[in-house]
Every structure is written in C-alpha cells, then in structure tokens.
Amino acid sequence: MKFSICTPVVFTRDDEDNKRQPRYEMFKRCANSVFSQTFRDFEWVIVDDRCQPSVEDVLIETDWYARDFKVKVIRLPEKGG
C-alpha cells in the first residue's frame, strides 16, 4: 500500500446547521472524488465523529463498498467535536 487518505467527518443530516453548511453532502462529494481515482494502491481511513446517519450507513446506501476500495471507518465512542 502506497499511502492512506485520512478524513475526519462530523454531520447530522437532518440538523438545521446542515442547511447552512451541508457537511452531509460535502462528505458524499468527497467520497465520490476518492472513489473516482484510477490509482487504487491506497486506503481511506474515515473517522466518524458520531455522524447521523453513520458514515458506514451512508457508504452502504450509496453502494460505495461494492467498488473494491480499502476503506476503514473508525466510529468514535462519543462525540469529540
């Protein structure tokens, strides 16, 4: 493996603050960018700061796991900010 991409993520899809700064949609755009890469010798480490829905749920509902990338999700035990 050549390198790791590390991304901290915090969002609540239905939170009023998400309308002002749409972190949920930004995460989906980030994921599309990562998964559009033709170079595949990397892993993507995502730190989930108690997102609602969870990062894993977002990845599953959009079928990104089927793209055969190395993705490791670390869900924090409590919100760290």
PyMOL Python script that loads the backbone (N, CA, C, O; Angstrom):
from pymol import cmd

cmd.read_pdbstr("""\
ATOM      1  N   MET A   1       0.840  -1.161   0.000  1.00  0.00           N
ATOM      2  CA  MET A   1       0.000   0.000   0.000  1.00  0.00           C
ATOM      3  C   MET A   1       0.900   1.244   0.000  1.00  0.00           C
ATOM      4  O   MET A   1       1.843   1.348   0.785  1.00  0.00           O
ATOM      5  N   LYS A   2       0.592   2.153  -0.875  1.00  0.00           N
ATOM      6  CA  LYS A   2       1.415   3.350  -1.037  1.00  0.00           C
ATOM      7  C   LYS A   2       1.124   4.426   0.000  1.00  0.00           C
ATOM      8  O   LYS A   2       2.058   5.003   0.557  1.00  0.00           O
ATOM      9  N   PHE A   3      -0.163   4.715   0.276  1.00  0.00           N
ATOM     10  CA  PHE A   3      -0.490   5.795   1.209  1.00  0.00           C
ATOM     11  C   PHE A   3      -1.906   5.637   1.744  1.00  0.00           C
ATOM     12  O   PHE A   3      -2.679   4.800   1.278  1.00  0.00           O
ATOM     13  N   SER A   4      -2.225   6.469   2.741  1.00  0.00           N
ATOM     14  CA  SER A   4      -3.559   6.496   3.343  1.00  0.00           C
ATOM     15  C   SER A   4      -4.145   7.890   3.211  1.00  0.00           C
ATOM     16  O   SER A   4      -3.435   8.888   3.333  1.00  0.00           O
ATOM     17  N   ILE A   5      -5.428   7.949   2.965  1.00  0.00           N
ATOM     18  CA  ILE A   5      -6.176   9.199   2.998  1.00  0.00           C
ATOM     19  C   ILE A   5      -6.947   9.171   4.313  1.00  0.00           C
ATOM     20  O   ILE A   5      -7.693   8.225   4.564  1.00  0.00           O
ATOM     21  N   CYS A   6      -6.783  10.190   5.156  1.00  0.00           N
ATOM     22  CA  CYS A   6      -7.468  10.243   6.450  1.00  0.00           C
ATOM     23  C   CYS A   6      -8.454  11.405   6.436  1.00  0.00           C
ATOM     24  O   CYS A   6      -8.083  12.542   6.145  1.00  0.00           O
ATOM     25  N   THR A   7      -9.707  11.110   6.750  1.00  0.00           N
ATOM     26  CA  THR A   7     -10.759  12.116   6.698  1.00  0.00           C
ATOM     27  C   THR A   7     -11.583  12.090   7.984  1.00  0.00           C
ATOM     28  O   THR A   7     -12.270  11.106   8.258  1.00  0.00           O
ATOM     29  N   PRO A   8     -11.520  13.171   8.780  1.00  0.00           N
ATOM     30  CA  PRO A   8     -12.433  13.262   9.917  1.00  0.00           C
ATOM     31  C   PRO A   8     -13.790  13.765   9.420  1.00  0.00           C
ATOM     32  O   PRO A   8     -13.848  14.671   8.590  1.00  0.00           O
ATOM     33  N   VAL A   9     -14.880  13.179   9.925  1.00  0.00           N
ATOM     34  CA  VAL A   9     -16.208  13.528   9.424  1.00  0.00           C
ATOM     35  C   VAL A   9     -17.155  13.755  10.600  1.00  0.00           C
ATOM     36  O   VAL A   9     -17.212  12.953  11.533  1.00  0.00           O
ATOM     37  N   VAL A  10     -17.901  14.872  10.537  1.00  0.00           N
ATOM     38  CA  VAL A  10     -18.947  15.143  11.512  1.00  0.00           C
ATOM     39  C   VAL A  10     -20.136  15.769  10.776  1.00  0.00           C
ATOM     40  O   VAL A  10     -19.984  16.780  10.090  1.00  0.00           O
ATOM     41  N   PHE A  11     -21.308  15.171  10.922  1.00  0.00           N
ATOM     42  CA  PHE A  11     -22.527  15.744  10.350  1.00  0.00           C
ATOM     43  C   PHE A  11     -23.744  15.098  10.977  1.00  0.00           C
ATOM     44  O   PHE A  11     -23.679  13.983  11.496  1.00  0.00           O
ATOM     45  N   THR A  12     -24.848  15.811  10.921  1.00  0.00           N
ATOM     46  CA  THR A  12     -26.161  15.287  11.243  1.00  0.00           C
ATOM     47  C   THR A  12     -27.048  15.714  10.084  1.00  0.00           C
ATOM     48  O   THR A  12     -27.333  16.900   9.920  1.00  0.00           O
ATOM     49  N   ARG A  13     -27.479  14.760   9.288  1.00  0.00           N
ATOM     50  CA  ARG A  13     -28.176  15.053   8.043  1.00  0.00           C
ATOM     51  C   ARG A  13     -29.392  15.965   8.241  1.00  0.00           C
ATOM     52  O   ARG A  13     -29.615  16.873   7.441  1.00  0.00           O
ATOM     53  N   ASP A  14     -30.169  15.737   9.286  1.00  0.00           N
ATOM     54  CA  ASP A  14     -31.416  16.488   9.474  1.00  0.00           C
ATOM     55  C   ASP A  14     -31.263  17.699  10.394  1.00  0.00           C
ATOM     56  O   ASP A  14     -32.256  18.347  10.726  1.00  0.00           O
ATOM     57  N   ASP A  15     -30.035  18.012  10.809  1.00  0.00           N
ATOM     58  CA  ASP A  15     -29.805  19.150  11.691  1.00  0.00           C
ATOM     59  C   ASP A  15     -29.987  20.463  10.917  1.00  0.00           C
ATOM     60  O   ASP A  15     -29.638  20.557   9.741  1.00  0.00           O
ATOM     61  N   GLU A  16     -30.531  21.451  11.589  1.00  0.00           N
ATOM     62  CA  GLU A  16     -30.728  22.768  10.972  1.00  0.00           C
ATOM     63  C   GLU A  16     -29.402  23.344  10.474  1.00  0.00           C
ATOM     64  O   GLU A  16     -29.368  24.000   9.434  1.00  0.00           O
ATOM     65  N   ASP A  17     -28.309  23.102  11.209  1.00  0.00           N
ATOM     66  CA  ASP A  17     -26.990  23.603  10.813  1.00  0.00           C
ATOM     67  C   ASP A  17     -26.526  22.999   9.494  1.00  0.00           C
ATOM     68  O   ASP A  17     -25.727  23.610   8.785  1.00  0.00           O
ATOM     69  N   ASN A  18     -27.015  21.804   9.154  1.00  0.00           N
ATOM     70  CA  ASN A  18     -26.623  21.165   7.900  1.00  0.00           C
ATOM     71  C   ASN A  18     -27.125  21.947   6.685  1.00  0.00           C
ATOM     72  O   ASN A  18     -26.540  21.852   5.606  1.00  0.00           O
ATOM     73  N   LYS A  19     -28.191  22.712   6.848  1.00  0.00           N
ATOM     74  CA  LYS A  19     -28.696  23.525   5.730  1.00  0.00           C
ATOM     75  C   LYS A  19     -27.757  24.679   5.421  1.00  0.00           C
ATOM     76  O   LYS A  19     -27.609  25.081   4.267  1.00  0.00           O
ATOM     77  N   ARG A  20     -27.115  25.216   6.476  1.00  0.00           N
ATOM     78  CA  ARG A  20     -26.174  26.325   6.295  1.00  0.00           C
ATOM     79  C   ARG A  20     -24.829  25.827   5.765  1.00  0.00           C
ATOM     80  O   ARG A  20     -24.252  26.423   4.855  1.00  0.00           O
ATOM     81  N   GLN A  21     -24.348  24.754   6.331  1.00  0.00           N
ATOM     82  CA  GLN A  21     -23.073  24.166   5.922  1.00  0.00           C
ATOM     83  C   GLN A  21     -23.303  22.671   5.708  1.00  0.00           C
ATOM     84  O   GLN A  21     -23.162  21.881   6.641  1.00  0.00           O
ATOM     85  N   PRO A  22     -23.655  22.285   4.490  1.00  0.00           N
ATOM     86  CA  PRO A  22     -24.114  20.903   4.231  1.00  0.00           C
ATOM     87  C   PRO A  22     -22.993  19.862   4.268  1.00  0.00           C
ATOM     88  O   PRO A  22     -22.543  19.381   3.228  1.00  0.00           O
ATOM     89  N   ARG A  23     -22.555  19.526   5.474  1.00  0.00           N
ATOM     90  CA  ARG A  23     -21.450  18.570   5.626  1.00  0.00           C
ATOM     91  C   ARG A  23     -21.812  17.187   5.109  1.00  0.00           C
ATOM     92  O   ARG A  23     -20.950  16.468   4.603  1.00  0.00           O
ATOM     93  N   TYR A  24     -23.073  16.810   5.231  1.00  0.00           N
ATOM     94  CA  TYR A  24     -23.509  15.504   4.727  1.00  0.00           C
ATOM     95  C   TYR A  24     -23.268  15.424   3.220  1.00  0.00           C
ATOM     96  O   TYR A  24     -22.692  14.450   2.736  1.00  0.00           O
ATOM     97  N   GLU A  25     -23.706  16.443   2.477  1.00  0.00           N
ATOM     98  CA  GLU A  25     -23.498  16.453   1.025  1.00  0.00           C
ATOM     99  C   GLU A  25     -22.014  16.604   0.680  1.00  0.00           C
ATOM    100  O   GLU A  25     -21.546  16.033  -0.305  1.00  0.00           O
ATOM    101  N   MET A  26     -21.275  17.367   1.487  1.00  0.00           N
ATOM    102  CA  MET A  26     -19.828  17.510   1.239  1.00  0.00           C
ATOM    103  C   MET A  26     -19.115  16.176   1.405  1.00  0.00           C
ATOM    104  O   MET A  26     -18.196  15.859   0.650  1.00  0.00           O
ATOM    105  N   PHE A  27     -19.546  15.385   2.407  1.00  0.00           N
ATOM    106  CA  PHE A  27     -18.937  14.068   2.585  1.00  0.00           C
ATOM    107  C   PHE A  27     -19.219  13.176   1.378  1.00  0.00           C
ATOM    108  O   PHE A  27     -18.328  12.467   0.910  1.00  0.00           O
ATOM    109  N   LYS A  28     -20.447  13.207   0.876  1.00  0.00           N
ATOM    110  CA  LYS A  28     -20.765  12.390  -0.298  1.00  0.00           C
ATOM    111  C   LYS A  28     -19.939  12.820  -1.517  1.00  0.00           C
ATOM    112  O   LYS A  28     -19.491  11.971  -2.287  1.00  0.00           O
ATOM    113  N   ARG A  29     -19.735  14.123  -1.696  1.00  0.00           N
ATOM    114  CA  ARG A  29     -18.883  14.599  -2.804  1.00  0.00           C
ATOM    115  C   ARG A  29     -17.432  14.172  -2.600  1.00  0.00           C
ATOM    116  O   ARG A  29     -16.752  13.793  -3.554  1.00  0.00           O
ATOM    117  N   CYS A  30     -16.963  14.234  -1.360  1.00  0.00           N
ATOM    118  CA  CYS A  30     -15.603  13.789  -1.049  1.00  0.00           C
ATOM    119  C   CYS A  30     -15.445  12.309  -1.394  1.00  0.00           C
ATOM    120  O   CYS A  30     -14.462  11.909  -2.018  1.00  0.00           O
ATOM    121  N   ALA A  31     -16.422  11.504  -0.983  1.00  0.00           N
ATOM    122  CA  ALA A  31     -16.372  10.067  -1.270  1.00  0.00           C
ATOM    123  C   ALA A  31     -16.374   9.805  -2.774  1.00  0.00           C
ATOM    124  O   ALA A  31     -15.625   8.956  -3.255  1.00  0.00           O
ATOM    125  N   ASN A  32     -17.199  10.520  -3.508  1.00  0.00           N
ATOM    126  CA  ASN A  32     -17.199  10.353  -4.967  1.00  0.00           C
ATOM    127  C   ASN A  32     -15.851  10.683  -5.559  1.00  0.00           C
ATOM    128  O   ASN A  32     -15.393  10.008  -6.480  1.00  0.00           O
ATOM    129  N   SER A  33     -15.208  11.716  -5.041  1.00  0.00           N
ATOM    130  CA  SER A  33     -13.883  12.095  -5.531  1.00  0.00           C
ATOM    131  C   SER A  33     -12.860  10.999  -5.238  1.00  0.00           C
ATOM    132  O   SER A  33     -12.075  10.630  -6.111  1.00  0.00           O
ATOM    133  N   VAL A  34     -12.870  10.477  -4.005  1.00  0.00           N
ATOM    134  CA  VAL A  34     -11.927   9.414  -3.641  1.00  0.00           C
ATOM    135  C   VAL A  34     -12.157   8.181  -4.510  1.00  0.00           C
ATOM    136  O   VAL A  34     -11.206   7.596  -5.028  1.00  0.00           O
ATOM    137  N   PHE A  35     -13.422   7.789  -4.669  1.00  0.00           N
ATOM    138  CA  PHE A  35     -13.721   6.573  -5.406  1.00  0.00           C
ATOM    139  C   PHE A  35     -13.611   6.731  -6.923  1.00  0.00           C
ATOM    140  O   PHE A  35     -13.702   5.746  -7.655  1.00  0.00           O
ATOM    141  N   SER A  36     -13.418   7.954  -7.398  1.00  0.00           N
ATOM    142  CA  SER A  36     -13.229   8.178  -8.833  1.00  0.00           C
ATOM    143  C   SER A  36     -11.773   8.044  -9.255  1.00  0.00           C
ATOM    144  O   SER A  36     -11.458   8.099 -10.444  1.00  0.00           O
ATOM    145  N   GLN A  37     -10.890   7.870  -8.285  1.00  0.00           N
ATOM    146  CA  GLN A  37      -9.463   7.767  -8.596  1.00  0.00           C
ATOM    147  C   GLN A  37      -9.183   6.487  -9.387  1.00  0.00           C
ATOM    148  O   GLN A  37      -9.765   5.437  -9.118  1.00  0.00           O
ATOM    149  N   THR A  38      -8.309   6.592 -10.339  1.00  0.00           N
ATOM    150  CA  THR A  38      -7.902   5.396 -11.084  1.00  0.00           C
ATOM    151  C   THR A  38      -6.767   4.666 -10.367  1.00  0.00           C
ATOM    152  O   THR A  38      -6.620   3.453 -10.516  1.00  0.00           O
ATOM    153  N   PHE A  39      -5.969   5.390  -9.594  1.00  0.00           N
ATOM    154  CA  PHE A  39      -4.918   4.785  -8.777  1.00  0.00           C
ATOM    155  C   PHE A  39      -5.596   4.104  -7.590  1.00  0.00           C
ATOM    156  O   PHE A  39      -6.414   4.726  -6.913  1.00  0.00           O
ATOM    157  N   ARG A  40      -5.274   2.850  -7.328  1.00  0.00           N
ATOM    158  CA  ARG A  40      -6.005   2.104  -6.312  1.00  0.00           C
ATOM    159  C   ARG A  40      -5.149   1.620  -5.140  1.00  0.00           C
ATOM    160  O   ARG A  40      -5.672   0.969  -4.236  1.00  0.00           O
ATOM    161  N   ASP A  41      -3.865   1.917  -5.133  1.00  0.00           N
ATOM    162  CA  ASP A  41      -2.998   1.392  -4.086  1.00  0.00           C
ATOM    163  C   ASP A  41      -2.979   2.328  -2.875  1.00  0.00           C
ATOM    164  O   ASP A  41      -1.939   2.880  -2.516  1.00  0.00           O
ATOM    165  N   PHE A  42      -4.151   2.494  -2.252  1.00  0.00           N
ATOM    166  CA  PHE A  42      -4.268   3.334  -1.073  1.00  0.00           C
ATOM    167  C   PHE A  42      -5.413   2.816  -0.216  1.00  0.00           C
ATOM    168  O   PHE A  42      -6.228   2.005  -0.657  1.00  0.00           O
ATOM    169  N   GLU A  43      -5.455   3.302   1.013  1.00  0.00           N
ATOM    170  CA  GLU A  43      -6.588   3.025   1.879  1.00  0.00           C
ATOM    171  C   GLU A  43      -7.197   4.357   2.295  1.00  0.00           C
ATOM    172  O   GLU A  43      -6.508   5.375   2.355  1.00  0.00           O
ATOM    173  N   TRP A  44      -8.484   4.338   2.578  1.00  0.00           N
ATOM    174  CA  TRP A  44      -9.173   5.536   3.042  1.00  0.00           C
ATOM    175  C   TRP A  44      -9.616   5.281   4.471  1.00  0.00           C
ATOM    176  O   TRP A  44     -10.432   4.396   4.726  1.00  0.00           O
ATOM    177  N   VAL A  45      -9.078   6.058   5.401  1.00  0.00           N
ATOM    178  CA  VAL A  45      -9.425   5.948   6.812  1.00  0.00           C
ATOM    179  C   VAL A  45     -10.361   7.111   7.134  1.00  0.00           C
ATOM    180  O   VAL A  45      -9.988   8.276   6.993  1.00  0.00           O
ATOM    181  N   ILE A  46     -11.584   6.783   7.570  1.00  0.00           N
ATOM    182  CA  ILE A  46     -12.589   7.793   7.880  1.00  0.00           C
ATOM    183  C   ILE A  46     -12.870   7.735   9.377  1.00  0.00           C
ATOM    184  O   ILE A  46     -13.215   6.682   9.912  1.00  0.00           O
ATOM    185  N   VAL A  47     -12.720   8.882  10.052  1.00  0.00           N
ATOM    186  CA  VAL A  47     -13.032   8.956  11.476  1.00  0.00           C
ATOM    187  C   VAL A  47     -14.422   9.566  11.610  1.00  0.00           C
ATOM    188  O   VAL A  47     -14.630  10.742  11.311  1.00  0.00           O
ATOM    189  N   ASP A  48     -15.361   8.755  12.060  1.00  0.00           N
ATOM    190  CA  ASP A  48     -16.767   9.128  12.189  1.00  0.00           C
ATOM    191  C   ASP A  48     -17.004   9.682  13.596  1.00  0.00           C
ATOM    192  O   ASP A  48     -17.010   8.932  14.572  1.00  0.00           O
ATOM    193  N   ASP A  49     -17.199  11.002  13.693  1.00  0.00           N
ATOM    194  CA  ASP A  49     -17.434  11.668  14.982  1.00  0.00           C
ATOM    195  C   ASP A  49     -18.924  11.630  15.316  1.00  0.00           C
ATOM    196  O   ASP A  49     -19.574  12.665  15.463  1.00  0.00           O
ATOM    197  N   ARG A  50     -19.450  10.400  15.432  1.00  0.00           N
ATOM    198  CA  ARG A  50     -20.857  10.149  15.785  1.00  0.00           C
ATOM    199  C   ARG A  50     -21.828  10.802  14.808  1.00  0.00           C
ATOM    200  O   ARG A  50     -22.800  11.438  15.218  1.00  0.00           O
ATOM    201  N   CYS A  51     -21.561  10.641  13.518  1.00  0.00           N
ATOM    202  CA  CYS A  51     -22.431  11.183  12.473  1.00  0.00           C
ATOM    203  C   CYS A  51     -23.801  10.523  12.527  1.00  0.00           C
ATOM    204  O   CYS A  51     -23.940   9.379  12.960  1.00  0.00           O
ATOM    205  N   GLN A  52     -24.810  11.266  12.078  1.00  0.00           N
ATOM    206  CA  GLN A  52     -26.177  10.753  11.973  1.00  0.00           C
ATOM    207  C   GLN A  52     -26.679  11.018  10.567  1.00  0.00           C
ATOM    208  O   GLN A  52     -26.924  12.182  10.250  1.00  0.00           O
ATOM    209  N   PRO A  53     -26.849  10.045   9.708  1.00  0.00           N
ATOM    210  CA  PRO A  53     -26.583   8.624   9.906  1.00  0.00           C
ATOM    211  C   PRO A  53     -25.082   8.364   9.952  1.00  0.00           C
ATOM    212  O   PRO A  53     -24.284   9.238   9.614  1.00  0.00           O
ATOM    213  N   SER A  54     -24.705   7.172  10.366  1.00  0.00           N
ATOM    214  CA  SER A  54     -23.282   6.849  10.455  1.00  0.00           C
ATOM    215  C   SER A  54     -22.645   6.854   9.066  1.00  0.00           C
ATOM    216  O   SER A  54     -23.321   6.668   8.054  1.00  0.00           O
ATOM    217  N   VAL A  55     -21.347   7.069   9.042  1.00  0.00           N
ATOM    218  CA  VAL A  55     -20.608   7.045   7.778  1.00  0.00           C
ATOM    219  C   VAL A  55     -20.800   5.708   7.075  1.00  0.00           C
ATOM    220  O   VAL A  55     -20.974   5.666   5.857  1.00  0.00           O
ATOM    221  N   GLU A  56     -20.770   4.620   7.831  1.00  0.00           N
ATOM    222  CA  GLU A  56     -20.955   3.303   7.220  1.00  0.00           C
ATOM    223  C   GLU A  56     -22.320   3.201   6.545  1.00  0.00           C
ATOM    224  O   GLU A  56     -22.431   2.648   5.450  1.00  0.00           O
ATOM    225  N   ASP A  57     -23.360   3.733   7.191  1.00  0.00           N
ATOM    226  CA  ASP A  57     -24.690   3.695   6.591  1.00  0.00           C
ATOM    227  C   ASP A  57     -24.731   4.494   5.283  1.00  0.00           C
ATOM    228  O   ASP A  57     -25.352   4.062   4.312  1.00  0.00           O
ATOM    229  N   VAL A  58     -24.074   5.650   5.257  1.00  0.00           N
ATOM    230  CA  VAL A  58     -24.043   6.457   4.038  1.00  0.00           C
ATOM    231  C   VAL A  58     -23.317   5.705   2.927  1.00  0.00           C
ATOM    232  O   VAL A  58     -23.766   5.696   1.781  1.00  0.00           O
ATOM    233  N   LEU A  59     -22.200   5.077   3.267  1.00  0.00           N
ATOM    234  CA  LEU A  59     -21.451   4.327   2.255  1.00  0.00           C
ATOM    235  C   LEU A  59     -22.248   3.128   1.750  1.00  0.00           C
ATOM    236  O   LEU A  59     -22.226   2.829   0.556  1.00  0.00           O
ATOM    237  N   ILE A  60     -22.940   2.452   2.634  1.00  0.00           N
ATOM    238  CA  ILE A  60     -23.729   1.286   2.231  1.00  0.00           C
ATOM    239  C   ILE A  60     -24.909   1.695   1.356  1.00  0.00           C
ATOM    240  O   ILE A  60     -25.163   1.069   0.327  1.00  0.00           O
ATOM    241  N   GLU A  61     -25.634   2.743   1.758  1.00  0.00           N
ATOM    242  CA  GLU A  61     -26.823   3.138   0.992  1.00  0.00           C
ATOM    243  C   GLU A  61     -26.483   3.630  -0.406  1.00  0.00           C
ATOM    244  O   GLU A  61     -27.337   3.609  -1.293  1.00  0.00           O
ATOM    245  N   THR A  62     -25.260   4.069  -0.613  1.00  0.00           N
ATOM    246  CA  THR A  62     -24.868   4.530  -1.940  1.00  0.00           C
ATOM    247  C   THR A  62     -24.036   3.490  -2.686  1.00  0.00           C
ATOM    248  O   THR A  62     -23.535   3.759  -3.778  1.00  0.00           O
ATOM    249  N   ASP A  63     -23.889   2.303  -2.096  1.00  0.00           N
ATOM    250  CA  ASP A  63     -23.224   1.170  -2.745  1.00  0.00           C
ATOM    251  C   ASP A  63     -21.740   1.411  -3.035  1.00  0.00           C
ATOM    252  O   ASP A  63     -21.192   0.835  -3.974  1.00  0.00           O
ATOM    253  N   TRP A  64     -21.095   2.252  -2.238  1.00  0.00           N
ATOM    254  CA  TRP A  64     -19.679   2.527  -2.468  1.00  0.00           C
ATOM    255  C   TRP A  64     -18.789   1.359  -2.059  1.00  0.00           C
ATOM    256  O   TRP A  64     -17.688   1.217  -2.590  1.00  0.00           O
ATOM    257  N   TYR A  65     -19.247   0.510  -1.115  1.00  0.00           N
ATOM    258  CA  TYR A  65     -18.426  -0.621  -0.708  1.00  0.00           C
ATOM    259  C   TYR A  65     -18.236  -1.617  -1.856  1.00  0.00           C
ATOM    260  O   TYR A  65     -17.265  -2.374  -1.865  1.00  0.00           O
ATOM    261  N   ALA A  66     -19.131  -1.617  -2.792  1.00  0.00           N
ATOM    262  CA  ALA A  66     -19.028  -2.555  -3.916  1.00  0.00           C
ATOM    263  C   ALA A  66     -17.930  -2.165  -4.893  1.00  0.00           C
ATOM    264  O   ALA A  66     -17.662  -2.910  -5.835  1.00  0.00           O
ATOM    265  N   ARG A  67     -17.300  -1.045  -4.702  1.00  0.00           N
ATOM    266  CA  ARG A  67     -16.275  -0.575  -5.648  1.00  0.00           C
ATOM    267  C   ARG A  67     -14.884  -1.121  -5.363  1.00  0.00           C
ATOM    268  O   ARG A  67     -13.927  -0.738  -6.036  1.00  0.00           O
ATOM    269  N   ASP A  68     -14.753  -1.993  -4.393  1.00  0.00           N
ATOM    270  CA  ASP A  68     -13.494  -2.688  -4.112  1.00  0.00           C
ATOM    271  C   ASP A  68     -12.364  -1.741  -3.726  1.00  0.00           C
ATOM    272  O   ASP A  68     -11.265  -1.831  -4.273  1.00  0.00           O
ATOM    273  N   PHE A  69     -12.624  -0.846  -2.800  1.00  0.00           N
ATOM    274  CA  PHE A  69     -11.598   0.026  -2.242  1.00  0.00           C
ATOM    275  C   PHE A  69     -11.338  -0.394  -0.802  1.00  0.00           C
ATOM    276  O   PHE A  69     -12.200  -0.979  -0.147  1.00  0.00           O
ATOM    277  N   LYS A  70     -10.145  -0.089  -0.320  1.00  0.00           N
ATOM    278  CA  LYS A  70      -9.819  -0.351   1.072  1.00  0.00           C
ATOM    279  C   LYS A  70     -10.310   0.834   1.900  1.00  0.00           C
ATOM    280  O   LYS A  70      -9.728   1.917   1.846  1.00  0.00           O
ATOM    281  N   VAL A  71     -11.379   0.629   2.663  1.00  0.00           N
ATOM    282  CA  VAL A  71     -11.968   1.679   3.485  1.00  0.00           C
ATOM    283  C   VAL A  71     -12.016   1.184   4.918  1.00  0.00           C
ATOM    284  O   VAL A  71     -12.506   0.089   5.192  1.00  0.00           O
ATOM    285  N   LYS A  72     -11.502   2.004   5.836  1.00  0.00           N
ATOM    286  CA  LYS A  72     -11.565   1.677   7.257  1.00  0.00           C
ATOM    287  C   LYS A  72     -12.303   2.816   7.942  1.00  0.00           C
ATOM    288  O   LYS A  72     -11.880   3.969   7.862  1.00  0.00           O
ATOM    289  N   VAL A  73     -13.406   2.501   8.617  1.00  0.00           N
ATOM    290  CA  VAL A  73     -14.191   3.509   9.337  1.00  0.00           C
ATOM    291  C   VAL A  73     -13.955   3.318  10.832  1.00  0.00           C
ATOM    292  O   VAL A  73     -14.135   2.227  11.373  1.00  0.00           O
ATOM    293  N   ILE A  74     -13.550   4.396  11.478  1.00  0.00           N
ATOM    294  CA  ILE A  74     -13.364   4.404  12.927  1.00  0.00           C
ATOM    295  C   ILE A  74     -14.458   5.285  13.507  1.00  0.00           C
ATOM    296  O   ILE A  74     -14.443   6.503  13.329  1.00  0.00           O
ATOM    297  N   ARG A  75     -15.409   4.665  14.203  1.00  0.00           N
ATOM    298  CA  ARG A  75     -16.514   5.423  14.808  1.00  0.00           C
ATOM    299  C   ARG A  75     -16.148   5.727  16.255  1.00  0.00           C
ATOM    300  O   ARG A  75     -15.961   4.812  17.056  1.00  0.00           O
ATOM    301  N   LEU A  76     -16.046   7.012  16.592  1.00  0.00           N
ATOM    302  CA  LEU A  76     -15.675   7.410  17.943  1.00  0.00           C
ATOM    303  C   LEU A  76     -16.754   6.979  18.936  1.00  0.00           C
ATOM    304  O   LEU A  76     -17.936   6.977  18.594  1.00  0.00           O
ATOM    305  N   PRO A  77     -16.364   6.614  20.162  1.00  0.00           N
ATOM    306  CA  PRO A  77     -17.340   6.157  21.151  1.00  0.00           C
ATOM    307  C   PRO A  77     -18.276   7.278  21.614  1.00  0.00           C
ATOM    308  O   PRO A  77     -19.403   7.012  22.030  1.00  0.00           O
ATOM    309  N   GLU A  78     -17.815   8.522  21.543  1.00  0.00           N
ATOM    310  CA  GLU A  78     -18.656   9.666  21.875  1.00  0.00           C
ATOM    311  C   GLU A  78     -18.220  10.853  21.039  1.00  0.00           C
ATOM    312  O   GLU A  78     -17.082  10.904  20.574  1.00  0.00           O
ATOM    313  N   LYS A  79     -19.122  11.809  20.845  1.00  0.00           N
ATOM    314  CA  LYS A  79     -18.834  12.962  20.001  1.00  0.00           C
ATOM    315  C   LYS A  79     -17.669  13.756  20.577  1.00  0.00           C
ATOM    316  O   LYS A  79     -17.675  14.138  21.747  1.00  0.00           O
ATOM    317  N   GLY A  80     -16.676  13.995  19.736  1.00  0.00           N
ATOM    318  CA  GLY A  80     -15.485  14.709  20.177  1.00  0.00           C
ATOM    319  C   GLY A  80     -15.416  16.137  19.682  1.00  0.00           C
ATOM    320  O   GLY A  80     -14.714  16.965  20.262  1.00  0.00           O
ATOM    321  N   GLY A  81     -16.151  16.438  18.599  1.00  0.00           N
ATOM    322  CA  GLY A  81     -16.124  17.791  18.054  1.00  0.00           C
ATOM    323  C   GLY A  81     -14.921  17.961  17.276  1.00  0.00           C
ATOM    324  O   GLY A  81     -14.691  19.036  16.721  1.00  0.00           O
TER     325      GLY A  81
END
""", "prot")
cmd.dss("prot")
cmd.show_as("cartoon", "prot")
cmd.util.cbc("prot")
cmd.orient("prot")
